[in-house]
Amino acid sequence: MPTSHPRHSITETPPMQAALNELRSRGERIRLGDLVIRGAQVRLQELKEKRDEEARRAELRRDLVKRLHTGEGLDAEAAYEVREHGWTH
């Protein structure tokens, strides 16, 4: 059937076949388009979480640099002790 949308071809590799057979064994109708959409949404969520985590870590690094620069909120004696004797509980 003619279409202006891109077409795709999918080969059921063994891992894909195993996953689809799980659905089939439960009587689920396989709609590859729906599965692709769901997979893309999951992947987008993973990317968002990764980006958010990277942003959080960058903010923590900026905060540390600021503290090191100003000395605010740092215990110099404790830092010296850790440097000389290591971290102990």
N, C-alpha and C positions, 0 to 999 in steps of 0.2 A: 504494500500500500504506500503510495507516495506521501512524503512528509517533508516539512521544512526543518524538522528537528534533527539533531545529530542521532545517529544510530550506533548501537554498541553490540558487540558479540561477546558472550561469556562462555567460557569453557568450565565445566564442572571438574575441577582438579580434585584429587582425593580429599584434601581438607574441606573444600567447599561442599563436596558431595556428602561427606560425613555430617556436616552441619545441616544441610538441607534434608538429608534422610531422617535426622532427628525430628524435624518439623513434620515431614511426611508421615512418620510413624505415629505421630499424634493426630493425624487426620487434617493437618493444616494445609490449606491451599497455598502454594508457593507463588508469591507475587514478587518477582525480582525487583521491579521498580520500587515497591514499598521497602524492601530490604535495603536497597541502595540508599534511599532517602534516610532511613533509620541509621544506617551505618555512617552516612555523611554527617548527620546531626550529632551522633556520638563522637565522631572525630572532631567536629567543630567544638564541642564541649571540652574535649581533652586539650585542644589547642588553647582555648580560653583559659582553662585552669593553669596550663603551663605558663601562659603569658602573665596571668595574675600572680603566680608564684615568683616569676622572674622580676616583676615589678615590686613585689613585697621585699624580695632579697635586695634589690637595688636601693630601695628606701632604707633598709637596715644598714647597708653599706654607707650610704650618704650620712645617716645618723651617726655611725661610728666615726667616720672621718671628721664630722663636725665636733664630736666629743673629744677626739684626739687633738684636734686643732685648738679648741677652747679649754680643754681640761675639765669641762663641766661634767659632773656625774661620774668622774673616774676616781678610783682609789689608788693613788700612785704607790703607796706602800704595798698594797695587795698585789699590784701588777709586778712590782720588783720582786716580791717573795715568790710569785709563780715563776717568774723568769729564772730566778736563782735556784729554786728547789723543786720546781715542777708542780703540777696540780695534784693535790691529795684531798681525800674526803675525810 
